[in-house]
Amino acid sequence: MQNPFQNRLPNIGSNPHIRTPQRESFQALSNYASNPEETEREVGVVLPVGCGKSGCITLTPFAFRSHRTLVVAPGVRIAEQLAADFNPTNAEMFYQKCQVLAGAPYPEPVEIRGMMTNRADLDEAHVVITNIQQLQGGANRWLQALPADYFDLILFDEGHHSVAASWETLKTCFPNARIVNFSATPLRADGQIMAGRVLYSYPIFRAIQDGYVKRLKAVQLNPRTLRYVRRDDTREIVVDLAEVRRLGETDVDFRRSIVTSTETLNTIVDASIRELDRLRKETGEGKLKIIASALNYEHCRQIVQAYVARGRRANYVHSRNDGAANDRVMRKLEDHELDVIIQVRKLGEGFDHPLLAVAAVFSIFSNLSPFVQFVGRIMRVIVQNDPGHVVNQGVVVFHAGANIARQWSDFQKYSKADQTYFGQLLPLEGFDPGNLDGEREIVPAPRSGDEMDVLAQSEVLLEEIPLLKEDEAAAIRLLKERGYISGDFDPTRQELQPVPTTKATQRQAMRGGLDMRVRTEAARILHERGLNLAGRELDHQKRLGRDNLIVLKSAIDRQINKFVEKSSGQRHEFSRAELDKIDADFTEIVNAAVHEVFNGN
């Protein structure tokens, strides 16, 4: 069987459809593969989000004149995308779309997916694509059945994961295969560096200049003063901006309070809306959106409620939600029925929605890698190959007390520096090395005495911090010349004006948030008690065929109605005062429902 990787010459060098980083990385890999003095088995390629990493992967087997290549992704979504890029039945497959090969024969691909693929399929393939979960476990049928020399090349997408144990096991099963790791960042979320020497990297500053990713800036919220109280004390403490920043750097409870206390959370919401409205007005693109990172389920509810109260369409996805619920939200996002999407460890690697333009940071990032992954969600350009286009802008919004400025500073250095910089980065305190999916998810826990509530801020100023200073200065000059902003515009000193709300929209947002809170609390209680949400153990009295989640949620709803003396079906009649009362006594209401369900009363 002829192997196109070995006997066909791909059109790369003078091909206008091939991007600069794809051409340069291919040349670097070709030089490495053909040099007998290169004895390292494993190397890496670092490309920012949106620079054509999938295309680089499809070209790499040609650089090695590979006999049979294994392509491994960290999850199903990315594996499916890569399989489509190799699949000749797909009109958008990379070799056809970018005119890499002038017609058939194409490399024969196969995807390992459950029991659909057999050994004969693999034997006839030149490239095998899968996700790492298909190759895990000591009794894995593929790892046991395939000989050690079956693959001569292994390509890891999102290769910063490849230092994990399951990926290392895979490497040892095919000891003679050379390995190339591809990633937007060579740092894993737990601080470990991607295995292998970085053979080629394409700096973000070049990606911005070449028009492959958006121009980025950060907006930091700087309160002149901040007033807070610790929960084990009634004494109010007033601090200035310098102390806010110091506490954000040193006190994890303070950082969490900054992103969860209503006063400071609302300023992040207001600033992100301000930036979204500005971008929509400047660009004329009304479909631009906000993506927000949250700590947990309850925090999602709080953030959704804050945006809805300001008249914005908001919803959330969560890694613990069932697939159908997340799919419904994602359809709304794709159909432009949302202004804001909130997520907890969900919209990570492989997610692609270029109309996300503002990243609102409500979570705690423990090092640079997960922060870059989150910011990457707003980096994909809307208009390709046009670095000056006004719509290709992205903004990251965070509070001075959340210690995100440190990550932004590191991001600025990463954008210009070579990869030796990553050897200098250290994770911050409190990082959970078991969480490899991005930013930390903070599981709700009993309050500690050191936690605090932010009560007020005075004169919140917006500090704009460009990623590339020379790029931002040019953009501001252009906007002034075109009349989009005033001639005396000063990006370093602007006072945040709160987004107006009405009492009616606040009440409606509180009502919508209540149902989300009840469902979240019911799921948490069932999880604590080891009960399956879809089980029927609690439906032991009326036997209505209801699952555990519905039984417990209904009990909480009944106790809420009883608490405010309302009948079933009257939730639309709840007043703001009643909703405030429910919020203040929610724990007691839930305890009554738990007693009703589990004690049979």
C-alpha positions as CSV (number, residue, x, y, z in Angstrom):
1,M,0.0,0.0,0.0
2,Q,1.4,3.3,-1.1
3,N,1.8,5.8,1.8
4,P,1.2,9.5,0.8
5,F,3.2,10.6,3.8
6,Q,6.2,9.0,2.3
7,N,5.7,9.3,-1.5
8,R,3.8,12.6,-2.0
9,L,5.2,16.1,-1.7
10,P,2.9,18.5,0.1
11,N,2.4,22.0,-1.3
12,I,3.6,24.1,1.7
13,G,6.5,26.5,0.9
14,S,4.8,28.8,-1.7
15,N,1.2,27.9,-0.8
16,P,-0.7,31.1,0.1
17,H,-3.3,29.1,2.1
18,I,-0.6,27.9,4.6
19,R,-0.1,30.3,7.5
20,T,3.3,31.5,8.6
21,P,3.5,29.4,11.8
22,Q,2.3,26.3,9.9
23,R,5.1,26.8,7.3
24,E,7.8,27.6,9.8
25,S,6.9,24.8,12.2
26,F,6.8,22.3,9.3
27,Q,10.3,23.4,8.3
28,A,11.6,23.1,11.8
29,L,10.1,19.6,12.2
30,S,11.5,18.6,8.8
31,N,15.0,19.7,9.8
32,Y,14.7,17.9,13.1
33,A,13.4,14.6,11.5
34,S,16.1,14.5,8.8
35,N,19.0,15.4,11.0
36,P,20.8,12.2,12.2
37,E,22.4,14.2,15.1
38,E,19.0,14.9,16.6
39,T,18.7,12.1,19.1
40,E,15.9,13.5,21.3
41,R,12.8,11.4,21.1
42,E,10.3,14.2,22.1
43,V,10.0,17.8,21.0
44,G,7.3,20.5,21.3
45,V,5.6,23.1,19.1
46,V,4.0,26.1,20.8
47,L,1.3,28.1,18.9
48,P,-1.2,30.6,20.3
49,V,-4.9,29.8,20.0
50,G,-6.2,30.5,16.5
51,C,-2.9,30.2,14.6
52,G,-3.6,26.9,12.9
53,K,-2.5,24.2,15.3
54,S,-4.7,21.6,13.7
55,G,-3.2,22.3,10.3
56,C,0.3,21.9,11.7
57,I,-0.7,18.5,13.1
58,T,-2.0,17.3,9.7
59,L,1.3,18.4,8.0
60,T,3.7,16.9,10.6
61,P,3.6,13.3,9.3
62,F,4.9,14.5,6.0
63,A,7.9,16.1,7.8
64,F,8.7,12.7,9.3
65,R,7.8,10.7,6.2
66,S,5.8,8.6,8.7
67,H,4.8,5.0,8.2
68,R,1.9,5.2,10.6
69,T,1.0,8.2,12.9
70,L,-1.0,8.2,16.1
71,V,-2.7,11.5,16.9
72,V,-3.9,11.9,20.5
73,A,-6.3,14.6,21.9
74,P,-7.2,15.3,25.5
75,G,-10.9,14.9,24.9
76,V,-13.6,13.8,22.4
77,R,-14.4,17.3,21.0
78,I,-10.8,17.9,19.9
79,A,-10.4,14.4,18.6
80,E,-13.5,14.8,16.4
81,Q,-12.2,18.1,15.0
82,L,-8.8,16.5,14.2
83,A,-10.4,13.5,12.6
84,A,-12.4,15.8,10.3
85,D,-9.2,17.6,9.2
86,F,-7.8,14.2,8.0
87,N,-11.0,12.8,6.6
88,P,-11.1,13.0,2.7
89,T,-14.9,12.6,2.7
90,N,-15.1,16.0,4.5
91,A,-15.0,18.8,1.9
92,E,-13.3,21.0,4.5
93,M,-10.5,18.5,5.3
94,F,-7.2,20.4,5.6
95,Y,-5.4,18.9,2.6
96,Q,-8.3,19.9,0.3
97,K,-9.3,23.2,1.8
98,C,-5.7,24.5,1.9
99,Q,-4.6,22.8,-1.4
100,V,-1.8,20.9,0.3
101,L,-2.4,17.9,-2.0
102,A,-3.7,18.1,-5.6
103,G,-6.3,15.4,-5.3
104,A,-6.1,11.8,-4.2
105,P,-4.6,9.6,-3.0
106,Y,-4.8,11.1,0.5
107,P,-3.5,9.5,3.7
108,E,-5.9,6.9,5.0
109,P,-7.3,8.0,8.4
110,V,-9.3,6.1,11.0
111,E,-10.7,7.3,14.4
112,I,-10.7,5.0,17.4
113,R,-14.1,5.5,18.9
114,G,-15.6,2.8,21.2
115,M,-16.2,-0.5,19.5
116,M,-16.8,1.0,16.1
117,T,-13.1,0.5,15.0
118,N,-11.3,-2.8,14.7
119,R,-7.7,-3.9,14.2
120,A,-8.2,-4.3,10.5
121,D,-9.2,-0.6,10.2
122,L,-6.0,0.4,11.9
123,D,-3.8,-1.9,9.8
124,E,-5.1,-0.1,6.6
125,A,-4.6,3.4,8.1
126,H,-1.8,5.8,7.7
127,V,-3.0,8.0,10.6
128,V,-5.0,7.0,13.7
129,I,-6.8,9.7,15.6
130,T,-8.3,9.3,19.1
131,N,-8.7,10.9,22.6
132,I,-6.5,9.7,25.5
133,Q,-9.5,8.1,27.3
134,Q,-9.8,5.5,24.6
135,L,-6.2,4.3,25.4
136,Q,-6.4,4.3,29.2
137,G,-6.4,1.3,31.6
138,G,-4.1,-1.7,32.2
139,A,-6.4,-4.0,30.2
140,N,-6.8,-1.6,27.3
141,R,-7.5,-3.7,24.2
142,W,-5.4,-1.4,21.9
143,L,-2.4,-1.1,24.1
144,Q,-2.3,-4.9,24.7
145,A,-2.9,-5.9,21.0
146,L,-0.7,-3.5,19.1
147,P,3.0,-4.3,18.7
148,A,5.6,-1.9,20.1
149,D,6.6,-0.7,16.6
150,Y,3.1,-0.2,15.3
151,F,3.5,3.7,15.3
152,D,6.6,5.5,14.3
153,L,5.2,8.9,15.2
154,I,2.9,10.1,18.0
155,L,1.4,13.6,18.0
156,F,-0.1,15.0,21.2
157,D,-2.6,17.9,20.8
158,E,-2.7,20.1,23.9
159,G,0.7,18.5,24.6
160,H,1.0,20.2,28.0
161,H,-1.1,17.3,29.3
162,S,1.4,14.7,28.0
163,V,3.4,14.6,31.3
164,A,0.3,13.0,33.0
165,A,0.6,9.3,34.0
166,S,-1.9,8.0,31.3
167,W,0.0,9.8,28.6
168,E,3.4,8.5,29.8
169,T,2.0,5.0,29.8
170,L,1.1,5.4,26.1
171,K,4.6,6.6,25.3
172,T,6.1,3.5,26.9
173,C,3.9,1.2,24.8
174,F,5.5,2.5,21.6
175,P,9.1,3.1,22.6
176,N,10.5,3.7,19.1
177,A,7.9,6.3,18.1
178,R,9.1,9.9,18.0
179,I,6.8,12.4,19.7
180,V,5.7,15.9,19.0
181,N,3.7,17.9,21.5
182,F,1.5,20.8,20.3
183,S,0.1,23.3,22.7
184,A,-0.8,27.0,23.2
185,T,1.3,26.9,26.4
186,P,3.9,24.4,27.5
187,L,2.8,24.7,31.1
188,R,0.1,22.4,32.6
189,A,-2.4,23.7,35.1
190,D,-0.4,22.1,37.9
191,G,2.8,23.9,36.9
192,Q,4.6,20.9,35.2
193,I,6.3,21.8,31.9
194,M,5.4,20.1,28.7
195,A,7.8,17.2,28.0
196,G,10.5,17.6,25.3
197,R,12.5,20.5,24.0
198,V,10.4,23.3,22.4
199,L,11.5,23.1,18.8
200,Y,9.4,25.9,17.5
201,S,7.3,28.6,19.1
202,Y,5.3,31.4,17.5
203,P,5.1,34.4,19.9
204,I,1.8,36.1,20.5
205,F,3.1,39.4,19.5
206,R,3.7,38.0,16.0
207,A,0.3,36.4,16.0
208,I,-1.3,39.8,16.7
209,Q,0.8,41.6,14.1
210,D,0.0,39.0,11.5
211,G,-3.7,39.1,12.2
212,Y,-4.1,35.6,13.5
213,V,-5.4,36.6,17.0
214,K,-7.1,39.6,18.4
215,R,-5.4,42.6,19.9
216,L,-5.7,42.3,23.6
217,K,-5.9,44.6,26.6
218,A,-6.8,44.3,30.2
219,V,-9.1,46.5,32.3
220,Q,-8.2,46.4,36.0
221,L,-10.7,47.9,38.5
222,N,-8.9,50.0,41.0
223,P,-11.0,51.2,44.0
224,R,-9.6,54.3,45.7
225,T,-10.7,52.7,49.0
226,L,-12.4,49.4,49.9
227,R,-14.4,48.7,53.1
228,Y,-14.8,45.2,54.4
229,V,-15.7,43.2,57.5
230,R,-14.4,39.8,58.5
231,R,-17.2,37.3,59.3
232,D,-15.9,36.6,62.8
233,D,-15.9,40.3,63.7
234,T,-18.2,43.2,63.3
235,R,-15.3,45.7,62.9
236,E,-15.3,47.4,59.6
237,I,-11.8,47.8,57.9
238,V,-11.1,50.5,55.3
239,V,-8.0,50.0,53.0
240,D,-6.5,51.9,50.2
241,L,-5.7,50.6,46.7
242,A,-2.2,49.6,47.6
243,E,-3.5,47.5,50.5
244,V,-6.2,46.0,48.2
245,R,-3.4,44.8,45.9
246,R,-1.3,43.5,48.7
247,L,-4.1,41.5,50.2
248,G,-5.0,40.2,46.8
249,E,-1.4,38.9,46.5
250,T,-1.1,37.4,50.0
251,D,-4.6,36.5,51.2
252,V,-6.6,33.7,49.4
253,D,-9.8,34.5,51.5
254,F,-9.5,38.1,50.4
255,R,-9.2,37.1,46.7
256,R,-12.2,34.9,47.0
257,S,-14.2,37.6,48.7
258,I,-13.3,40.0,45.9
259,V,-14.9,37.8,43.2
260,T,-17.9,36.7,45.3
261,S,-19.0,39.7,47.4
262,T,-21.9,41.5,45.8
263,E,-20.3,44.9,45.9
264,T,-17.1,43.9,44.1
265,L,-18.7,41.3,41.8
266,N,-21.1,43.9,40.5
267,T,-18.2,46.2,39.5
268,I,-16.7,43.4,37.4
269,V,-20.1,42.9,35.8
270,D,-20.5,46.6,35.2
271,A,-17.0,47.0,33.7
272,S,-17.4,44.0,31.4
273,I,-20.8,45.3,30.1
274,R,-19.2,48.7,29.6
275,E,-16.5,47.1,27.5
276,L,-18.9,44.9,25.5
277,D,-21.2,47.9,24.8
278,R,-18.1,49.9,23.7
279,L,-16.9,47.2,21.3
280,R,-20.3,46.7,19.9
281,K,-20.6,50.4,19.2
282,E,-17.1,50.9,17.8
283,T,-17.3,47.8,15.5
284,G,-21.0,47.7,14.6
285,E,-21.0,44.0,15.5
286,G,-23.9,43.5,17.8
287,K,-23.2,39.8,18.3
288,L,-20.1,40.2,20.3
289,K,-20.3,38.5,23.7
290,I,-18.8,38.2,27.2
291,I,-17.4,34.9,28.6
292,A,-17.1,34.8,32.4
293,S,-15.2,32.3,34.6
294,A,-16.9,31.3,37.8
295,L,-15.9,29.3,40.9
296,N,-18.7,26.9,41.3
297,Y,-22.4,26.3,40.7
298,E,-23.6,28.8,43.3
299,H,-21.2,31.4,41.9
300,C,-22.6,30.8,38.4
301,R,-26.1,31.6,39.8
302,Q,-24.8,34.8,41.4
303,I,-23.1,36.0,38.2
304,V,-26.0,35.1,36.0
305,Q,-28.4,37.0,38.3
306,A,-26.2,40.1,38.2
307,Y,-26.1,40.2,34.4
308,V,-29.8,39.5,34.0
309,A,-30.6,42.3,36.5
310,R,-28.8,44.6,34.1
311,G,-30.9,43.5,31.2
312,R,-28.3,41.1,29.6
313,R,-29.1,37.6,28.4
314,A,-26.9,35.3,30.5
315,N,-26.7,31.6,31.1
316,Y,-24.0,29.1,32.2
317,V,-22.5,25.7,31.5
318,H,-20.8,23.5,34.0
319,S,-18.8,20.3,33.7
320,R,-21.1,18.6,36.1
321,N,-24.3,19.5,34.2
322,D,-25.9,16.8,32.1
323,G,-25.0,17.0,28.4
324,A,-28.5,18.0,27.3
325,A,-28.6,21.0,29.6
326,N,-25.2,22.3,28.4
327,D,-26.2,21.6,24.8
328,R,-29.3,23.8,25.1
329,V,-27.2,26.7,26.5
330,M,-24.6,26.2,23.7
331,R,-27.3,26.3,21.0
332,K,-28.4,29.7,22.5
333,L,-24.8,30.9,22.3
334,E,-24.4,29.8,18.7
335,D,-27.8,31.3,17.8
336,H,-26.8,34.6,19.4
337,E,-29.5,34.5,22.0
338,L,-27.0,35.2,24.8
339,D,-24.9,38.2,25.6
340,V,-23.0,36.4,28.4
341,I,-21.8,32.8,28.8
342,I,-20.6,31.8,32.3
343,Q,-18.6,28.6,32.7
344,V,-16.8,26.5,35.3
345,R,-14.1,24.3,33.8
346,K,-16.2,23.7,30.7
347,L,-15.3,25.9,27.7
348,G,-11.7,25.0,27.5
349,E,-9.4,23.5,24.9
350,G,-11.1,23.0,21.5
351,F,-13.9,25.5,22.1
352,D,-14.3,28.0,19.2
353,H,-16.6,31.0,19.2
354,P,-14.8,34.0,17.7
355,L,-17.5,36.5,18.7
356,L,-16.5,36.2,22.4
357,A,-14.8,39.5,22.9
358,V,-14.7,40.2,26.6
359,A,-13.3,37.8,29.3
360,A,-14.7,38.7,32.8
361,V,-12.5,37.1,35.5
362,F,-14.5,36.0,38.5
363,S,-12.4,32.9,39.4
364,I,-9.0,32.2,40.9
365,F,-6.2,31.3,38.6
366,S,-3.3,29.5,40.2
367,N,-0.7,30.0,37.4
368,L,-0.2,31.3,33.9
369,S,-1.3,28.2,31.9
370,P,-5.0,28.1,32.9
371,F,-5.2,31.9,32.7
372,V,-3.8,31.8,29.1
373,Q,-6.3,29.0,28.3
374,F,-9.2,31.1,29.5
375,V,-8.0,34.3,27.8
376,G,-7.6,32.1,24.7
377,R,-11.4,31.9,24.4
378,I,-11.5,35.6,23.3
379,M,-8.4,35.5,21.1
380,R,-9.7,34.0,17.9
381,V,-10.1,36.7,15.2
382,I,-13.4,37.4,13.5
383,V,-11.9,38.9,10.3
384,Q,-9.0,36.7,9.2
385,N,-5.6,38.1,8.3
386,D,-6.5,41.7,9.0
387,P,-4.5,42.8,12.0
388,G,-5.9,46.4,11.9
389,H,-9.6,45.5,11.7
390,V,-11.5,47.2,14.4
391,V,-13.6,44.1,15.2
392,N,-10.4,42.1,16.1
393,Q,-10.2,43.3,19.7
394,G,-10.4,41.4,23.0
395,V,-10.6,42.7,26.6
396,V,-9.9,41.0,29.9
397,V,-11.6,42.5,32.9
398,F,-10.5,41.8,36.5
399,H,-10.4,43.5,39.9
400,A,-7.2,44.7,41.5
401,G,-7.9,42.6,44.6
402,A,-8.1,39.3,42.7
403,N,-4.3,39.0,42.0
404,I,-4.9,38.7,38.3
405,A,-2.5,41.5,37.5
406,R,0.3,39.1,38.2
407,Q,-1.0,36.6,35.6
408,W,-1.5,39.5,33.1
409,S,2.1,40.6,33.7
410,D,3.4,37.1,33.1
411,F,1.2,36.9,30.0
412,Q,2.8,40.1,28.7
413,K,6.3,38.6,29.2
414,Y,5.1,35.2,27.6
415,S,3.8,37.1,24.6
416,K,7.3,38.4,23.8
417,A,9.7,36.0,25.5
418,D,11.1,32.7,24.4
419,Q,10.1,29.6,26.2
420,T,12.9,29.6,28.8
421,Y,10.6,32.1,30.6
422,F,8.4,29.2,31.6
423,G,11.2,27.8,33.8
424,Q,10.8,30.8,36.0
425,L,7.1,30.5,36.7
426,L,5.8,29.0,40.0
427,P,2.3,28.1,41.0
428,L,0.6,30.2,43.6
429,E,-0.4,28.9,47.0
430,G,-3.5,26.8,47.4
431,F,-3.3,25.1,44.0
432,D,-4.9,21.7,43.6
433,P,-2.6,19.6,41.4
434,G,-5.4,17.1,40.8
435,N,-7.4,19.7,38.7
436,L,-5.9,19.8,35.2
437,D,-8.9,21.3,33.5
438,G,-8.2,25.0,33.8
439,E,-8.9,27.5,36.5
440,R,-9.7,26.2,40.0
441,E,-13.2,25.2,40.8
442,I,-13.8,26.2,44.4
443,V,-16.2,23.8,46.1
444,P,-18.5,25.5,48.6
445,A,-17.4,24.8,52.1
446,P,-18.3,25.9,55.6
447,R,-17.3,29.5,56.2
448,S,-14.0,30.0,58.1
449,G,-13.5,32.7,60.6
450,D,-11.1,34.6,58.3
451,E,-13.5,35.0,55.4
452,M,-14.9,38.5,54.7
453,D,-17.6,40.5,53.0
454,V,-16.7,43.5,50.9
455,L,-19.2,46.2,52.0
456,A,-18.3,49.2,49.7
457,Q,-15.8,50.7,47.4
458,S,-15.1,54.4,46.6
459,E,-14.4,55.9,43.2
460,V,-13.6,52.7,41.2
461,L,-11.1,53.7,38.4
462,L,-10.5,51.7,35.3
463,E,-6.8,51.1,34.5
464,E,-6.3,49.8,30.9
465,I,-3.2,47.6,30.5
466,P,-2.4,46.7,26.9
467,L,-0.8,43.3,26.1
468,L,1.5,45.0,23.6
469,K,2.0,48.7,24.4
470,E,3.0,49.8,21.0
471,D,0.0,48.0,19.5
472,E,-2.5,49.7,21.9
473,A,-1.1,53.1,21.3
474,A,-1.5,52.8,17.6
475,A,-5.1,51.5,18.1
476,I,-6.0,54.5,20.3
477,R,-4.6,56.9,17.7
478,L,-6.7,55.3,15.0
479,L,-9.9,55.4,17.1
480,K,-9.3,59.1,17.8
481,E,-8.7,59.9,14.1
482,R,-11.9,58.1,13.1
483,G,-13.9,59.9,15.8
484,Y,-14.8,56.8,17.8
485,I,-13.3,58.3,21.0
486,S,-12.7,61.9,22.0
487,G,-9.3,63.5,21.4
488,D,-8.6,63.9,25.1
489,F,-9.3,60.2,25.9
490,D,-7.0,58.9,28.6
491,P,-7.1,55.1,28.9
492,T,-5.2,55.2,32.2
493,R,-7.9,57.1,34.2
494,Q,-11.6,56.5,33.7
495,E,-14.1,56.2,36.5
496,L,-16.5,53.2,36.3
497,Q,-20.1,54.2,36.0
498,P,-22.4,51.4,37.3
499,V,-24.8,49.9,34.7
500,P,-28.3,51.1,35.6
501,T,-30.9,48.5,36.7
502,T,-34.6,48.7,37.5
503,K,-36.3,47.2,40.6
504,A,-38.4,45.1,38.3
505,T,-35.4,43.5,36.4
506,Q,-33.6,43.0,39.7
507,R,-36.7,41.1,41.0
508,Q,-37.0,39.1,37.9
509,A,-33.3,38.2,38.0
510,M,-33.7,37.1,41.6
511,R,-36.7,35.0,40.8
512,G,-34.8,33.2,37.9
513,G,-31.8,32.8,40.2
514,L,-33.9,31.1,42.9
515,D,-34.8,28.2,40.7
516,M,-31.1,27.7,39.8
517,R,-30.1,27.9,43.5
518,V,-32.7,25.3,44.5
519,R,-31.6,22.9,41.8
520,T,-28.0,23.4,42.7
521,E,-28.6,22.9,46.4
522,A,-30.7,19.7,45.8
523,A,-27.9,18.3,43.6
524,R,-25.3,19.1,46.3
525,I,-27.2,17.4,49.1
526,L,-27.8,14.2,47.0
527,H,-24.1,14.1,46.1
528,E,-23.1,14.4,49.8
529,R,-25.5,11.5,50.7
530,G,-24.2,9.3,47.8
531,L,-27.5,9.3,46.0
532,N,-27.8,9.3,42.2
533,L,-29.7,12.4,40.9
534,A,-31.6,10.2,38.5
535,G,-32.3,7.4,41.0
536,R,-35.7,6.7,42.5
537,E,-34.8,5.9,46.2
538,L,-36.6,9.0,47.5
539,D,-39.8,8.4,45.6
540,H,-41.0,5.9,48.3
541,Q,-44.3,7.6,49.4
542,K,-46.3,8.8,46.5
543,R,-44.5,6.6,43.9
544,L,-45.0,9.1,41.1
545,G,-42.0,7.9,39.1
546,R,-40.0,10.9,40.0
547,D,-36.2,10.9,40.3
548,N,-34.3,11.9,43.4
549,L,-33.5,15.4,42.2
550,I,-37.1,16.2,41.4
551,V,-38.3,14.8,44.8
552,L,-35.8,16.9,46.8
553,K,-36.2,20.0,44.6
554,S,-40.0,19.8,45.0
555,A,-39.6,19.6,48.8
556,I,-37.4,22.7,48.8
557,D,-39.9,24.6,46.6
558,R,-42.8,23.6,49.0
559,Q,-40.8,24.9,52.0
560,I,-40.1,28.2,50.1
561,N,-43.8,28.6,49.4
562,K,-44.7,27.9,53.0
563,F,-42.0,30.3,54.2
564,V,-43.6,33.3,52.3
565,E,-47.1,32.0,52.6
566,K,-47.7,31.4,48.9
567,S,-49.4,28.6,47.1
568,S,-47.8,26.4,44.4
569,G,-47.6,28.2,41.0
570,Q,-47.4,31.7,42.6
571,R,-43.7,32.2,42.3
572,H,-44.2,34.9,39.7
573,E,-46.0,36.9,42.5
574,F,-42.9,36.9,44.8
575,S,-41.9,40.4,45.7
576,R,-38.3,41.7,46.1
577,A,-38.8,41.8,49.9
578,E,-40.0,38.1,49.9
579,L,-37.1,37.1,47.7
580,D,-34.6,38.9,50.0
581,K,-36.2,37.1,52.9
582,I,-35.8,33.7,51.2
583,D,-32.2,34.5,50.4
584,A,-31.4,35.4,54.0
585,D,-33.1,32.2,55.5
586,F,-32.3,29.8,52.6
587,T,-30.3,27.4,54.8
588,E,-33.2,27.0,57.3
589,I,-35.6,26.4,54.4
590,V,-33.4,23.7,52.9
591,N,-32.9,22.1,56.3
592,A,-36.7,21.8,56.7
593,A,-37.0,20.2,53.2
594,V,-34.2,17.7,54.0
595,H,-36.0,16.8,57.2
596,E,-39.3,16.3,55.3
597,V,-37.7,14.1,52.6
598,F,-35.3,12.0,54.7
599,N,-37.3,11.8,57.9
600,G,-40.6,11.1,56.2
601,N,-42.4,14.1,57.9
